[in-house]
Amino acid sequence: QVQLVESGGGLVQAGGSLRLSCAASGRTFSSSVMGWFRQAPGKEREFVAAIGASGSDTRYTDSVKGRFTISRDNGKNTVYLQMNMLKPEDTDVYYCAAARGRAMTSSLYGYAYWGQGTQVTVSS
């Protein structure tokens, strides 16, 4: 069993920054691919970013490239999402997830464990 707890969401003005954190426990975090997804009410959950086990391999959806950075600290069992130059369209509930296997994936179905989500609201 894996437990994931997100934190760091909140309300920010357009152009501002937030850093989301996801604390993991329950299995070997350092060998897990980790991802961030987001979801608006009534919409499908969508991929934002993923990071490989060592931290050297990352992947982003096009709409956040150059603005968001995913990173991890395996010593603290934590993955981060630094979000800069935020836009109103970034407003969503953000979810942390741990992948089923060791391969990088942007597919929702590649992730087996999910946090409870944290709300990010960007005002214009």
N, C-alpha and C positions, 0 to 999 in steps of 0.2 A: 504494500500500500504506500502511496505517495501523497504527502500533504503539501499543498502550495498556498501561500498566503501573500496576496498582493497588497501594496501600500503606495502612497504617494500621489494618488489622484487628487483632483480639486478643481477649483474655478480659476481661470487665468484669462487675461486679455489676449487678443490676437497679437501675434508677434512675440509672445512670452514663451517661457520654458517651464517644463516639469520633468522630474525624474521619477519613474516608477520603479519599484523594487518588488522582487518576488523571492520570498524565503522558502526553501524547500527542505523537506525532511522525509525520512522513511525509506530511502534507498540510496544507492551510490549516485549522488548528484553529479559527480565529476565525469561520469561516463555517459551522461544523458544529453541528447540534443534538446534544447529548450526553445520555446517560441512564445511570441506575443501575438494575440489576435484581438480584434475589436468587433463590437456589435452594437448597432443602433436598434431601437425598438421596431419590431416588425420586419427587420432585415436579417439576412443570413450572416453568421459570424464570418469575418474575413481575416485573412493572414496579414500581418504587419511585418514581422521580422523573425528570424531564427538564427541560432548560433550553435556551432558544433561543440563537442565535448571539451576540446582544448581551448576554445575561444578564438582560434585563428580563422575559422570559416564562418562567414556571416551571409545572410540573404535578406533582402528587403523587397517589399512591394514598391512599385514605381512611384506611387504618390508620396512616399515618405523619404525616398532616397535624397541624401544631402541634408536632411533635416533631423532625422532620428538616428540614434546609434544604440545598438544592442551590445551589451557586454556582460561578463560574468566574473564572479570571484569564487572559485571552487573551494577556497579555504573557508569561506563564509557560507557556502551553499546558497548563494544568492545570484540571481540574474537581474539585470537592470535594463531599462529602456529610457535613454535620455532623449527628450523630445524638445527640439528648438524650433523657432519660427512657427509656432502653432497657428493653425487656421481654424475658423469656426467649423469647417467640415471635418476636423479631427475630433469633434465632440462625439463620444461613444463611451460604452463600458469596455474597459480593456482587461483582457484575460491572459494570464500566464499559463503555459502548458508544457508538459514533459512528453517527449515523443515515445512511441512504442519501441522503436528500434534505434539503431545507431546511425541511420542515414539521415542526412538533411532533407527536410520536406517542408513544403508550404501547404500541404493538404491538411484540412481539418481532421481527416480521418486517420492521419498519421500520428495523432496525439492521443494518449490514453488517459492522462491525468490533467485536471484543470483546477485552477483556483476559483475563488468566488467572484472575482471581478472587482474593479475599482473604477469609479466614474471620473471621466475627464470632460470638463465643460470649458469651451473656448468662446468667449464673448467677443462680439465684433465692435 
